[in-house]
Amino acid sequence: MASTRISHIGMVKSKLTIRTMGTLVRKYNIDPKFHPRLPEATDAITDASEGFVGVYQVFFESRLRLPAFDILETVLDYYSLHIIQITPNVFRKILCFTLLCVALDASPTINLFRYFYILMSNGDWVFFSLRHGLVELCDDLPTSIKYWKDEFFFVDAFTFSGPMAYDATADRATDPVPELSSDEQLITERLSDNFVRWVDPDKEMLGMQRRN
């Protein structure tokens, strides 16, 4: 059953070329120490050789830089997720959450993140849905993201601390609301009073805004 669920992710091949690869390495300042490289023509993102891991170009377009920031690795570790299992909006939500916490001088912890979001599965990938009754911390996220699954390349596996083998995204354990300390409760109230509006990275910097 698991192999059926992950069949699609293992079928898509990368359409990146040597030229486009060189452009994105320069544009996003990917250090040579991460050994970015093109997949073979027959490689799916799941076919990274030992010591390497696949990553989608769309994450870099959404402000990912290497090495990955701590809370992204924490989320991957906590849910035992492979980086290739998260959708673009998952990354964007984690980034917006992190920016809000930093702006409010609060540590972005897995407990705080889980207070707002619950893990859900969608075929081969996972996403985070806002828990009932809470407010979204990242506004204006794209509702339809197309043609990102066939733009990927490989980097050194040490770039991400999540597991190097992925499993089916369905039938995962429930994700109950975490118990928060009184200090964490206060932080969630401050977070809820603000949000980050997602904008085109080439046009504007992300910044915190206060709700009316």
WOWO-V515233 format. One record per pair of residues at least 6 apart in sequence whose ideal C-beta (glycine too) atoms are under 7 Angstrom apart, sorted by the first residue. I is the first residue (numbers start at 1). J is the second residue. D is the distance in whole Angstrom. If there is no record, write none. Layout:
i=I j=J d=D
i=I j=J d=D
//
This chain:
i=2 j=167 d=7
i=2 j=168 d=4
i=5 j=123 d=7
i=5 j=124 d=7
i=5 j=168 d=5
i=5 j=169 d=7
i=5 j=170 d=6
i=6 j=124 d=5
i=6 j=168 d=6
i=8 j=123 d=7
i=8 j=124 d=5
i=9 j=44 d=7
i=9 j=45 d=7
i=9 j=46 d=6
i=9 j=84 d=7
i=9 j=124 d=4
i=10 j=44 d=5
i=10 j=46 d=5
i=11 j=44 d=6
i=12 j=44 d=6
i=12 j=45 d=7
i=12 j=149 d=5
i=12 j=150 d=5
i=13 j=41 d=7
i=13 j=42 d=7
i=13 j=43 d=7
i=13 j=44 d=6
i=13 j=150 d=7
i=14 j=39 d=5
i=14 j=43 d=7
i=14 j=150 d=6
i=14 j=151 d=7
i=14 j=152 d=5
i=14 j=153 d=7
i=15 j=150 d=5
i=15 j=151 d=6
i=16 j=38 d=6
i=16 j=57 d=7
i=16 j=151 d=6
i=16 j=153 d=6
i=18 j=38 d=7
i=21 j=38 d=5
i=21 j=153 d=6
i=24 j=57 d=6
i=24 j=60 d=6
i=25 j=36 d=6
i=28 j=60 d=4
i=28 j=65 d=7
i=30 j=36 d=5
i=30 j=66 d=6
i=31 j=66 d=7
i=34 j=66 d=5
i=34 j=155 d=5
i=34 j=156 d=5
i=34 j=159 d=6
i=35 j=155 d=6
i=35 j=156 d=5
i=36 j=153 d=6
i=36 j=155 d=5
i=37 j=153 d=7
i=37 j=154 d=5
i=38 j=153 d=6
i=39 j=47 d=7
i=39 j=153 d=7
i=39 j=154 d=6
i=45 j=54 d=4
i=45 j=84 d=5
i=45 j=152 d=5
i=48 j=54 d=5
i=48 j=154 d=5
i=51 j=156 d=7
i=51 j=157 d=5
i=52 j=154 d=4
i=52 j=155 d=7
i=52 j=156 d=6
i=52 j=157 d=6
i=53 j=83 d=6
i=53 j=154 d=7
i=53 j=155 d=6
i=53 j=157 d=5
i=53 j=159 d=7
i=53 j=160 d=6
i=53 j=164 d=6
i=54 j=84 d=5
i=54 j=152 d=5
i=54 j=154 d=6
i=55 j=83 d=6
i=55 j=152 d=6
i=55 j=153 d=7
i=55 j=155 d=6
i=56 j=148 d=6
i=56 j=151 d=6
i=56 j=152 d=5
i=57 j=151 d=4
i=57 j=152 d=6
i=58 j=88 d=5
i=58 j=148 d=4
i=58 j=151 d=7
i=59 j=88 d=7
i=59 j=91 d=5
i=61 j=201 d=7
i=62 j=88 d=6
i=62 j=91 d=6
i=62 j=92 d=5
i=62 j=201 d=7
i=63 j=95 d=6
i=63 j=201 d=5
i=64 j=91 d=6
i=66 j=155 d=7
i=66 j=159 d=5
i=67 j=159 d=6
i=68 j=159 d=6
i=68 j=160 d=5
i=69 j=98 d=6
i=71 j=94 d=6
i=71 j=98 d=5
i=71 j=108 d=4
i=72 j=94 d=5
i=73 j=160 d=6
i=73 j=161 d=4
i=73 j=162 d=7
i=74 j=110 d=5
i=75 j=94 d=6
i=75 j=110 d=7
i=75 j=113 d=7
i=76 j=83 d=6
i=76 j=160 d=6
i=76 j=161 d=7
i=76 j=162 d=3
i=77 j=161 d=6
i=77 j=162 d=6
i=78 j=110 d=5
i=79 j=119 d=6
i=80 j=163 d=6
i=81 j=126 d=6
i=81 j=162 d=6
i=82 j=162 d=6
i=82 j=163 d=6
i=82 j=166 d=4
i=83 j=160 d=5
i=83 j=162 d=6
i=84 j=166 d=7
i=85 j=125 d=6
i=85 j=126 d=5
i=85 j=166 d=5
i=85 j=169 d=6
i=86 j=125 d=7
i=86 j=126 d=6
i=87 j=125 d=5
i=87 j=127 d=5
i=88 j=145 d=5
i=88 j=148 d=6
i=89 j=127 d=7
i=89 j=141 d=5
i=90 j=126 d=7
i=90 j=127 d=6
i=90 j=128 d=6
i=92 j=138 d=6
i=92 j=141 d=6
i=92 j=198 d=6
i=93 j=117 d=7
i=93 j=128 d=6
i=93 j=138 d=5
i=96 j=137 d=6
i=96 j=138 d=3
i=96 j=196 d=4
i=97 j=108 d=6
i=97 j=113 d=6
i=97 j=137 d=6
i=98 j=108 d=5
i=99 j=196 d=6
i=99 j=206 d=6
i=99 j=208 d=7
i=100 j=137 d=6
i=100 j=191 d=6
i=100 j=194 d=6
i=100 j=196 d=6
i=100 j=208 d=6
i=101 j=107 d=7
i=101 j=108 d=4
i=103 j=208 d=4
i=104 j=190 d=5
i=104 j=191 d=7
i=106 j=187 d=5
i=111 j=178 d=5
i=111 j=180 d=6
i=111 j=184 d=6
i=112 j=184 d=6
i=112 j=187 d=6
i=112 j=188 d=7
i=114 j=175 d=7
i=114 j=178 d=5
i=115 j=177 d=7
i=115 j=178 d=6
i=115 j=180 d=6
i=115 j=188 d=6
i=116 j=130 d=7
i=116 j=131 d=6
i=116 j=134 d=6
i=116 j=137 d=6
i=117 j=128 d=4
i=117 j=129 d=7
i=117 j=130 d=6
i=117 j=131 d=7
i=118 j=128 d=7
i=118 j=129 d=5
i=118 j=131 d=5
i=118 j=175 d=5
i=119 j=126 d=6
i=119 j=128 d=6
i=119 j=172 d=7
i=119 j=175 d=5
i=120 j=126 d=7
i=120 j=127 d=5
i=120 j=128 d=7
i=120 j=129 d=5
i=121 j=169 d=4
i=121 j=170 d=5
i=121 j=172 d=6
i=124 j=169 d=6
i=125 j=169 d=6
i=126 j=169 d=5
i=130 j=136 d=6
i=131 j=177 d=7
i=135 j=192 d=5
i=136 j=195 d=7
i=137 j=191 d=6
i=137 j=195 d=6
i=137 j=196 d=7
i=138 j=195 d=7
i=138 j=196 d=5
i=138 j=198 d=6
i=139 j=195 d=5
i=139 j=196 d=7
i=139 j=197 d=5
i=139 j=198 d=7
i=140 j=197 d=5
i=140 j=198 d=5
i=141 j=198 d=5
i=157 j=164 d=6
i=180 j=188 d=7
i=193 j=210 d=6
i=193 j=211 d=6
i=194 j=208 d=5
i=194 j=209 d=7
i=194 j=210 d=5
i=194 j=211 d=7
i=195 j=209 d=6
i=195 j=211 d=6
i=196 j=206 d=5
i=196 j=208 d=6
i=197 j=209 d=6
i=199 j=206 d=7
//
